[in-house]
């Protein structure tokens, strides 16, 4: 079993109710659905984040090189 960190989240009332109903129907804990949802969001934005971080890194390296050349 993997280790887990305790976190508090605020859900819209409608989200909380739908999650509760889904959990009751499927007998899957609400926390499992929340973790699965986070995984989906993280995967969705991972590519975008990597691209923007890479672009920022390239820009920073160019700026650093220019600064060094000026000295």
C-alpha positions in Angstrom: 0.0 0.0 0.0 1.4 3.4 -1.0 1.9 6.2 1.5 -0.6 9.0 1.4 -0.6 12.6 2.5 -3.6 14.2 4.3 -5.0 17.2 2.4 -8.2 19.2 2.8 -10.1 20.3 -0.2 -13.2 22.5 -0.7 -15.8 21.2 -3.1 -18.8 22.9 -4.5 -21.9 21.5 -2.7 -23.1 19.9 -6.0 -19.8 18.2 -6.5 -19.8 16.9 -3.0 -23.3 15.5 -3.3 -22.5 13.9 -6.7 -19.3 12.4 -5.3 -21.2 11.0 -2.3 -23.9 9.5 -4.5 -21.4 7.9 -6.9 -19.5 6.5 -4.0 -22.6 5.0 -2.5 -23.7 3.4 -5.8 -20.3 2.0 -6.6 -19.0 1.3 -3.1 -15.7 2.9 -4.1 -14.4 5.4 -1.5 -14.7 9.1 -2.3 -11.0 9.5 -1.8 -10.3 7.1 -4.6 -12.3 9.2 -7.0 -10.6 12.4 -5.9 -7.1 10.8 -6.4 -8.1 9.5 -9.8 -9.4 13.0 -10.8 -6.1 14.6 -9.6 -4.1 12.1 -11.7 -6.2 13.0 -14.8 -5.7 16.7 -14.2 -2.0 16.3 -13.6 -1.5 14.2 -16.7 -3.5 16.8 -18.8 -1.4 19.7 -17.7 2.0 17.9 -17.4 2.8 18.4 -21.1 1.8 22.1 -21.0 3.9 22.6 -17.9 6.9 20.9 -19.3 6.8 23.0 -22.5 6.4 26.3 -20.6 9.2 25.3 -18.1 11.5 24.3 -21.0 10.8 27.6 -22.8 11.5 29.5 -19.6 14.7 27.6 -19.0 15.9 28.4 -22.5 15.1 32.1 -22.0 16.9 32.1 -18.6 19.9 30.5 -20.2 20.0 33.1 -23.0 19.7 35.9 -20.5 22.5 34.4 -18.3 24.8 34.0 -21.4 24.2 37.7 -22.4 24.9 38.8 -18.9 28.2 36.9 -18.8 29.2 38.2 -22.2 28.6 41.8 -21.1 31.0 41.4 -18.2 
